[in-house]
């Protein structure tokens, strides 16, 4: 094998390594996207035990939607947490009032838009 053949073989190996890295990066990004999509889908499916959030909640970032789901699932926790946003003038007595406006006898919920602000 002469010198030009070795250079050519080396270039081919380097090209393959570059393509291989590109392929691995692409597959990693794809896998992360699939995981993120599955997480969001799982969150929406379990949010509020299947309760549908109103549009003003669905237009918020995912952490805000998770806060609404938490308020729906754990009112006993938020009921004892004070709110410091100044909504006392709106009649709110706890952090729960920033997310849940009313709970009906049949289990349905009216959401408060204050938590989405």
C-alpha positions in Angstrom: 0.0 0.0 0.0 1.6 3.3 -1.0 1.3 6.6 0.6 -1.6 8.0 -1.5 -3.7 4.8 -0.7 -3.1 5.3 3.0 -4.2 8.9 2.8 -7.2 7.9 0.9 -8.1 5.2 3.4 -7.6 7.7 6.3 -9.9 10.2 4.7 -12.5 7.5 4.2 -12.3 6.6 7.9 -12.6 10.2 9.0 -15.6 10.8 6.7 -17.2 7.7 8.1 -16.6 8.9 11.7 -18.1 12.3 10.9 -21.2 10.6 9.4 -21.4 8.2 12.3 -21.3 11.1 14.8 -23.9 12.9 12.9 -26.1 9.8 12.9 -25.7 9.3 16.7 -26.5 13.0 17.4 -29.5 12.8 15.2 -30.7 9.6 16.8 -30.2 11.1 20.3 -32.2 14.2 19.4 -34.9 12.0 18.0 -35.0 9.9 21.1 -35.2 12.9 23.4 -38.1 14.3 21.3 -40.0 11.0 21.5 -39.5 11.0 25.3 -40.6 14.6 25.7 -43.7 14.0 23.4 -44.6 10.9 25.5 -44.2 12.9 28.7 -46.5 15.7 27.5 -49.0 13.2 26.3 -48.9 11.3 29.6 -49.4 14.6 31.5 -52.4 15.6 29.4 -53.9 12.2 29.8 -53.6 12.1 33.5 -54.1 15.8 34.3 -57.0 16.1 36.6 -57.9 12.4 36.3 -59.0 13.0 32.7 -60.5 16.4 33.4 -60.2 18.8 30.4 -58.5 22.0 31.2 -59.9 25.2 29.7 -58.1 26.9 26.8 -56.4 29.6 29.1 -54.6 26.8 30.9 -53.7 24.8 27.8 -52.0 27.9 26.3 -49.6 28.2 29.3 -46.2 26.5 29.6 -46.1 23.0 30.8 -45.0 23.8 34.4 -48.1 26.0 34.8 -50.3 23.2 33.5 -48.6 20.9 36.0 -49.4 23.4 38.8 -53.1 23.4 37.8 -53.0 19.5 37.9 -51.3 19.6 41.3 -53.9 22.0 42.6 -56.7 19.7 41.3 -55.1 16.6 42.8 -53.8 18.0 46.1 -56.2 20.7 47.4 -55.3 19.7 50.9 -51.8 21.0 50.4 -52.5 24.2 48.7 -55.3 25.1 51.0 -52.7 25.8 53.7 -50.2 27.7 51.5 -50.6 31.5 51.6 -50.5 33.4 48.3 -48.2 36.4 48.1 -49.3 37.8 44.7 -51.8 40.3 46.2 -54.9 38.4 45.2 -56.3 38.7 48.7 -58.3 41.7 47.4 -60.0 39.3 45.0 -61.2 37.2 47.9 -58.5 34.5 47.8 -57.6 33.0 51.1 -54.9 30.5 50.0 -52.8 29.4 47.0 -55.6 27.0 46.1 -57.9 29.9 45.2 -55.4 31.0 42.6 -56.0 27.8 40.6 -59.4 26.4 41.5 -62.4 28.7 41.7 -65.1 26.3 42.7 -65.6 22.6 43.3 -69.1 21.4 42.5 -71.0 18.6 44.4 -70.7 16.4 41.3 -66.9 16.7 41.3 -66.6 19.1 38.4 -64.3 22.1 38.8 -64.3 25.7 37.7 -60.7 27.0 37.2 -59.4 30.4 38.3 -57.3 32.2 35.6 -55.2 33.9 38.2 -52.7 31.0 38.3 -52.1 31.3 34.6 -50.9 34.9 34.8 
